[in-house]
Amino acid sequence: MPAAHSTMSCAMMPSALSLAPVQRPLFIGSEIYRRSRYGSRHPLSIPRVSTVIDLCRALGWLPDPVYIDSPRATPDELARYHDRDYIAAVQRAEAAQTLDEETRRRYQLGLNGNPIFPEIFSRPATACGGSLLAARLLEQGGVVYNPAGGTHHGQPARASGFCYFNDPALGILGLLDHGLNRVFYLDLDAHHGDGVQQAFAEDERVFTLSLHEAGRWPMTKEGQGGLADTAGGTALNLPLPQGANDSEFEYLIDTIVLPLIARFEPEALVIQGGADALEEDPLSRLSLSNQALWRTVLAVRPLAPRLLMLGGGGYNPWAVARCWSGIWGLLSGQELPTVLPPEADAILRALTWRHSRGRNPPEHWFSSLADAPRTGPIRQDVRSLAREALAVADGLCLENAYA
Ligand SMILES: [Zn+2]
């Protein structure tokens, strides 16, 4: 309440000062992401979190006190959201490296982009352990970054879209279990955050907002992920036209996203920072620079006392590493270098990628973190989307019942 602040007297200051100090931003990582691969032909066969860790270390941004080795979620912890039979099937798949046909089909394991690989249980369970730990660390406020998180397609009883478990849903449940009543989930991935939206549909404590490429899986002809899909008033979806540029993204963030978050007055923000909306990504057709995502994170950060920052999609190893390292740099208050020092440059230069776009990587993928901004005209369909979204927002469950 701004009025209360403007009338705050000196007598109120001691209690304000006695609040627990906001801890410095924390980074949750694990070495499991370095050695584990989804299989040589899978889009996630590329290194991502391990490169972010190496790059941030090379830049001096990961001193020991801020780096936390991620715990692995136990089956009991996963059962806060996932069915026990499904969890047991993923564990069996890890142990045996195979499943019978009926089990594969029922749980979508070993098909449709969800391969059975050596760490099929332990790797996603580690990402979930990170998000659950983050929820606990955020009790007193602050910023926690779990770049391995963001598996937003995971369903309660099946794998979906490379996601075996749903760590954003578990992290949000953790925040609610620790006593919070208002959590805002912002999904910047090129794909609709369907699993998280479904997890909290009609739950007025959690609002989910997803910006994603129009028409791309998992959007459906029936309208899932479209503007009219509001999950009973607790979600907003902004499908972006192909080729959406930084100017269009910024326009939607400023006219729709920031006012909506401010209206919701969240106690915590959870951001899924998938890097597949970037121009260089091979799986989608949006044209953002990493600066568009960085600007968004910095703009929403002051709107809540707690931030859980997650990773997500992203299938170009250089684009992911540069984008996510930059996010950590900005969240932890670093000045981003224009030209990377030799140790950081060498880490990016050593990456390889089997994709055709990896044959002749441009020099700036090695030598810098920031892309050149990809500004452009704000097309009429983006302006129409904003206008229609404002009308939809009038009917959403945004008012703070707990204020
Ligand atoms: Zn994605």
Boltz pocket constraint, residues with backbone or C-beta under 6 A from the ligand:
constraints:
  - pocket:
      binder: B
      contacts: [[A, 189], [A, 190], [A, 191], [A, 274], [A, 276], [A, 312], [A, 313], [A, 314]]
      max_distance: 6.0
